[in-house]
Amino acid sequence: MDVEKDLKDPALQGSTMDEPTDSMLENASSNGNPRTSSKYATYVKGFERTLVKYNFEARGVQRVLPHECHTLKWTSYLQPFFFWTSINLAAQNVTLGMLGPKVFALSFRDASICAFFGSLIGALGVSYTATFGPVSGHRTLIFARYTFGWYPTKLLVILELIVLLGYSMIDLVIAGQILSAVSTNGSMSIVVGIIVVAVIAWLISTFGIWVFHTYQRYAFIPQLIAFSILYGVSSHNYDLSTPSHGDRRTVIGSRISFLSLTLAAAITYGGAAADYFVYYPVTTPPVALFTISLVSLLCSFTFTYCIGIGLASAIPLIPSYDTAYNTSQGALIVAGFTESTSPSNFNTGFGKFLAVIVALGLIANLAPPTYSSGIDFQVLGKNFQRIPRVVWNSVGVVIYTVCALAGRDHLAEFFTNFLALMGYWVIIWMGITIEEQFLFRSRFGFRTGIGNKASRRGWGQGYDWTKWDSAAQLPLGIAALMAFLVGWAGAILCMAQVWYIGPIAGLVGEYGADMGNFVGLSWAALVYPPLRWLELKKLGR
């Protein structure tokens, strides 16, 4: 198939452009004992050449140059669709959907509508970010340097690492719950399931983009079959009539909060979306990549959310569902397969088999953040770049596996408290980035003089992509950082979490309304243009 040929192109395998060079090892002997550093540099270079020998990717944070990209064919457009679909046809999104009826007391209709629009808003942001992979050849948070500068970007990297590792931890816990639930009398502990899935995800993601892109190309097929069957055997149990619980203001607040949660879950991919398309050529049409990504993200998110909403809506009606949910959210997915009130009861053995497929499908959701975490560690600075991406990937796996083992009994609390909170920074950063592009970089924006030596036409106009590693030639990032902090102040005033409800959020209903994403974005968008104009006028970059 042509897609497979494209992804086996040397540019994706790393057989030519990934050949380690001295510049990729960046002054490895500049600090400490020269002899010791020289030995380290020699070891790293040998290790990376071994990866290349076996067609694995050795490249870390370095830019993918135009001549290193694969050939663009019509089949290349299928890969983004397969990629995002494989990621999001995952049990993680099903369990998140369960929170609509169970935590926010929303009806099936209200929760489904909120999930759709939350997915849509989040998918728009992710699709926008993805388009900068081909045009720049840079990973997402390297691109962030063109707005936030060298040092403030490090703050974004830390936040993104927390998001990536946090999501990965959730994936492991859910996979462990499902595998434990299908074992005989729960004989397989959640701990074992967590470790098994973590090792497989490490193998797929650590050895480069070609390996996990190949996996993602096919991973959605068994997932789509399994989730379609899950919907088919459980949908007759869904409660489609019970209204949302609470007075009018409380229901409004719950709708906003659940929409914000689904938005946060979707938009957090935006901090890494460009990472996966840097090997696409500069000629890749941004509109095509944006549209394909948007459709794939929206369909896959909405489908899985609605299954979770339906399962949770049936908990008061089906005693076995209630028992399963009290065990774990993963156990409720298994119950959806194996417990049926229809005359033709679904085969329990086959249902458990499908539940195992769903559990292993979380690997497709786990591999991309694991891969991106290795890249993002290197974005922290040149000293971090000296350590190969493969090592950082392994460090990330160890971190989120340990966290999963420690927090396996508190999944719902982590979902509601952590995910919505982490979505704030992504949407604020995106708002600032969009304004930088269209108001200050575009030839239709303000005449700022930025990027006079760079292309002023096309999607990447106004950016000099060769200056990514030069702090002196990047923006200082003062305006972006100040706008980011202002946005965060707005988000704090308007957030509604279990442990804190902001004074503005608390005005809506009994439990408040989580408006942090929307207020944070709007406040940052209001203050960034004048701050950036002043920064350019006084400091020149």
Residue pairs with C-beta under 8 A, 6 or more apart in sequence:
1 75
2 73
2 74
2 75
2 76
3 75
3 76
3 78
3 79
3 82
3 217
4 214
4 217
6 12
6 70
6 71
6 72
6 73
6 75
6 76
6 79
7 70
7 79
7 210
7 213
7 214
7 217
8 210
9 70
9 71
9 279
10 16
10 17
11 17
11 64
11 68
11 69
11 70
11 279
12 57
12 70
12 209
12 210
12 213
12 279
13 55
13 56
13 57
13 208
13 210
14 51
14 52
14 55
14 56
14 57
14 58
14 59
14 208
14 210
15 52
15 55
16 68
17 59
17 64
17 65
17 68
18 48
18 51
18 52
18 57
18 58
18 59
19 49
19 52
19 58
20 44
20 45
20 48
20 49
20 52
20 58
24 48
24 59
24 60
24 62
25 41
25 44
25 45
25 386
26 382
26 385
26 386
27 382
28 37
28 38
28 40
28 41
28 44
28 386
29 37
29 38
29 40
29 41
30 37
31 37
31 383
40 386
41 386
44 386
44 387
44 388
47 388
47 390
48 58
48 388
49 58
51 57
51 58
51 207
51 208
51 390
52 58
55 210
56 207
56 208
56 210
56 211
57 207
57 208
57 209
57 210
57 211
58 208
58 388
58 389
59 208
59 389
60 374
60 375
60 378
60 385
60 388
60 389
61 139
61 142
61 375
61 378
61 379
61 385
61 389
63 136
63 137
63 138
63 142
63 465
63 466
63 468
64 137
64 138
64 278
64 279
65 137
66 137
66 281
66 282
68 137
68 279
69 134
69 137
69 279
69 280
69 281
69 282
70 76
70 279
70 280
70 281
71 281
72 280
72 281
72 283
72 284
76 280
76 284
77 288
77 289
77 292
79 213
79 217
80 130
80 277
80 289
80 292
80 293
80 296
81 292
81 293
81 295
81 296
82 216
82 217
82 218
82 220
83 213
83 216
83 217
83 276
83 296
84 293
84 296
84 297
84 300
85 220
85 224
85 296
85 299
85 300
86 215
86 216
86 217
86 218
86 219
86 220
86 223
86 364
87 216
87 269
87 300
87 364
87 365
87 368
88 296
88 297
88 300
88 301
88 304
88 365
89 220
89 223
89 224
89 227
89 300
89 303
89 304
89 361
89 364
90 171
90 223
90 304
90 361
90 362
90 364
90 365
91 174
91 175
91 178
91 330
91 333
91 358
91 359
91 361
91 362
92 167
92 170
92 171
92 174
92 362
92 365
93 265
93 300
93 301
93 304
93 305
93 308
94 227
94 304
94 305
94 307
94 308
94 311
94 333
95 174
95 308
95 329
95 330
95 332
95 333
95 411
95 415
96 261
96 262
96 265
96 305
96 308
96 415
96 419
97 111
97 115
97 262
97 304
97 305
97 306
97 307
97 308
97 309
97 311
97 312
98 308
98 309
98 311
98 312
98 325
98 329
98 332
99 258
99 261
99 308
99 312
99 412
99 415
99 416
100 106
100 110
100 111
100 112
100 114
100 115
100 258
100 305
100 308
100 309
100 312
101 107
101 108
101 111
101 239
101 309
101 312
101 313
101 315
102 312
102 315
102 325
102 412
103 412
103 416
104 111
104 254
104 255
104 257
104 258
105 244
105 245
105 246
105 254
106 114
106 244
106 245
106 251
106 254
106 255
106 258
107 242
107 243
107 244
107 313
108 238
108 239
108 240
108 242
108 309
108 310
108 313
109 240
110 244
110 251
110 254
110 255
111 258
111 309
111 313
112 305
112 306
112 309
114 255
114 258
114 259
114 262
115 258
115 259
115 262
115 301
115 302
115 305
115 306
115 309
116 298
116 302
116 305
117 259
118 258
118 259
118 260
118 261
118 262
118 263
118 265
118 266
119 262
119 263
119 266
119 297
119 298
119 301
119 302
119 305
120 298
121 263
121 266
121 267
122 262
122 263
122 264
122 265
122 266
122 267
122 268
122 269
122 270
122 297
122 301
122 423
123 266
123 293
123 294
123 297
123 298
123 301
124 294
125 266
125 267
125 270
125 426
125 427
125 430
126 266
126 267
126 269
126 270
126 273
126 293
126 297
127 273
127 289
127 290
127 291
127 293
127 294
127 297
128 270
128 290
128 430
128 434
129 140
129 270
129 271
129 273
129 274
129 430
130 273
130 274
130 276
130 277
130 289
130 290
130 293
131 274
131 286
131 289
131 290
131 459
132 138
132 140
132 143
132 274
132 459
132 460
133 139
133 140
133 273
133 274
133 275
133 276
133 277
133 278
133 280
134 277
134 278
134 280
134 281
134 282
134 283
134 284
134 286
134 289
135 282
135 284
135 286
135 458
135 459
135 460
136 142
136 143
136 274
136 278
136 460
136 463
136 465
137 278
137 282
137 465
138 274
138 278
138 465
138 468
139 272
139 274
139 275
139 278
139 372
139 375
139 376
139 379
140 270
140 271
140 272
140 273
140 274
140 275
140 372
141 153
141 156
141 157
141 160
141 271
141 375
141 376
141 379
142 379
142 468
143 274
143 433
144 153
144 156
144 429
144 433
145 153
145 468
145 474
145 475
146 436
146 463
146 468
146 474
146 475
147 432
147 433
147 436
147 475
147 477
147 480
148 155
148 156
148 429
148 432
148 475
148 477
148 480
148 481
148 484
149 471
149 474
149 475
149 476
149 477
149 478
149 480
150 471
150 474
150 477
151 471
151 477
152 477
152 478
152 480
152 481
152 484
153 379
153 477
154 379
154 380
154 381
155 481
155 484
156 271
156 425
156 429
157 376
157 377
157 379
157 380
158 380
159 271
159 422
159 425
160 271
160 272
160 372
160 376
161 373
161 376
161 377
161 396
162 422
163 268
163 271
163 369
163 422
163 426
164 271
164 272
164 369
164 370
164 372
164 373
164 376
164 396
165 369
165 373
165 396
165 399
165 400
165 403
166 400
166 403
166 414
166 418
166 419
166 422
167 268
167 365
167 369
167 419
168 201
168 366
168 369
168 370
168 373
168 396
168 397
168 400
168 404
169 400
169 401
169 403
169 404
169 407
169 414
170 404
170 411
170 414
170 415
171 197
171 201
171 362
171 365
171 366
172 194
172 197
172 198
172 362
172 366
172 400
172 401
172 404
173 190
173 194
173 330
173 404
173 407
173 408
173 411
174 329
174 330
174 359
174 362
174 411
175 193
175 194
175 197
175 330
175 359
175 360
175 362
175 363
176 189
176 190
176 191
176 192
176 193
176 194
176 197
176 330
176 404
176 408
177 190
177 193
177 328
177 329
177 330
177 331
177 408
177 411
178 193
178 330
178 331
178 333
178 334
178 355
178 356
178 358
178 359
179 188
179 190
179 192
179 193
179 196
179 197
179 356
179 359
180 186
180 188
180 189
180 190
180 192
180 193
180 328
180 330
180 331
181 324
181 327
181 328
181 330
181 331
181 333
181 334
181 355
182 334
182 352
182 355
182 356
182 359
190 328
190 408
191 405
191 408
193 359
194 401
194 404
194 405
194 408
195 401
197 359
197 360
197 362
197 363
197 366
198 366
198 397
198 400
198 401
198 404
200 360
200 363
201 363
201 366
201 367
201 370
201 397
202 370
202 393
202 394
202 397
204 211
204 212
204 215
204 363
204 367
205 211
205 212
205 366
205 367
205 368
205 370
205 371
205 374
205 393
206 370
206 371
206 374
206 390
206 393
206 394
206 397
207 390
209 276
209 279
209 371
212 367
212 368
212 371
213 276
215 363
215 364
215 367
216 364
216 367
216 368
219 361
219 363
219 364
220 300
220 364
222 357
222 361
223 357
223 358
223 361
223 364
225 357
226 354
226 357
226 358
226 361
227 303
227 304
227 307
227 358
229 337
229 354
230 307
230 333
230 336
230 337
230 354
230 358
231 307
231 310
233 336
233 337
233 340
233 342
233 346
233 351
234 307
234 310
234 311
234 314
234 336
234 337
234 340
235 310
236 340
236 341
236 342
237 310
237 311
237 314
237 317
237 318
237 321
237 340
237 341
238 310
238 311
238 313
238 314
239 313
239 314
239 316
239 317
240 313
242 313
242 316
244 251
244 254
244 255
245 251
246 254
246 509
246 510
247 509
247 510
249 508
249 509
249 510
250 509
250 510
250 511
251 509
252 508
252 509
252 513
253 496
253 505
253 508
253 509
253 510
253 511
253 512
253 513
254 509
254 511
254 513
256 508
256 513
256 514
256 515
257 420
257 496
257 511
257 512
257 513
257 514
260 420
260 423
260 514
260 515
260 516
260 517
260 518
261 415
261 416
261 419
261 420
261 514
262 301
262 305
263 423
263 427
263 517
264 419
264 420
264 421
264 422
264 423
264 424
264 426
264 517
265 301
265 419
265 423
266 297
266 301
267 423
267 426
267 427
267 430
267 517
268 419
268 422
268 423
268 426
269 297
270 426
270 430
271 372
271 426
271 429
272 368
272 369
272 372
272 375
272 376
273 293
275 368
275 371
275 372
275 375
276 368
277 284
277 289
280 289
282 460
286 459
307 336
311 321
311 332
311 333
311 335
311 336
312 325
312 332
314 321
315 321
315 322
315 325
315 332
316 322
318 335
318 339
318 341
320 335
320 339
321 332
321 335
321 336
321 339
323 335
324 331
324 332
324 334
324 335
324 339
325 331
325 332
328 411
329 411
329 412
330 359
333 355
333 358
334 351
334 352
334 355
337 346
337 351
337 352
337 354
337 355
338 346
338 348
338 351
338 352
338 355
340 346
370 393
370 396
370 397
371 393
373 392
373 393
373 396
374 389
374 390
374 391
374 392
374 393
374 396
375 389
375 392
377 384
377 387
377 389
377 392
377 395
377 396
378 384
378 385
378 387
378 389
378 392
384 392
407 414
413 498
416 497
416 498
417 497
417 498
417 499
420 495
420 497
420 514
420 516
420 517
421 495
421 497
421 516
423 517
424 487
424 488
424 491
424 495
424 516
424 517
424 520
425 484
425 488
427 517
427 520
427 521
428 483
428 484
428 487
428 488
428 491
428 520
428 521
428 524
429 484
430 521
431 487
431 521
431 524
431 525
431 528
432 480
432 483
432 484
432 487
432 524
432 525
432 528
435 525
435 528
435 529
435 532
436 480
436 528
436 532
437 462
438 444
438 445
439 445
439 446
439 529
439 532
440 446
440 448
440 450
440 462
440 532
440 536
441 450
441 451
441 461
441 462
441 463
442 461
442 462
443 456
443 457
443 461
443 462
446 533
448 533
448 536
449 536
450 462
450 536
450 541
451 461
451 462
451 463
451 464
453 464
454 461
454 462
454 463
454 464
454 465
455 461
455 462
455 463
456 462
464 473
467 473
467 474
468 474
473 541
474 541
475 535
475 541
476 535
476 539
476 541
478 531
478 535
478 539
479 528
479 531
479 532
479 534
479 535
480 528
480 532
482 527
482 531
483 524
483 525
483 527
483 528
483 531
483 532
484 524
486 523
486 524
486 527
487 520
487 521
487 523
487 524
488 520
489 523
490 516
490 519
490 520
490 522
490 523
490 524
491 516
491 517
491 519
491 520
492 502
492 516
493 502
493 503
493 504
493 505
493 519
494 502
494 504
494 505
494 514
494 515
494 516
494 518
494 519
494 520
495 501
495 502
495 505
495 514
495 515
495 516
496 502
496 505
496 506
496 508
496 511
496 512
496 513
496 514
496 515
496 516
497 514
501 511
501 512
502 512
502 516
504 515
504 519
505 512
505 513
505 514
505 515
505 516
506 512
508 515
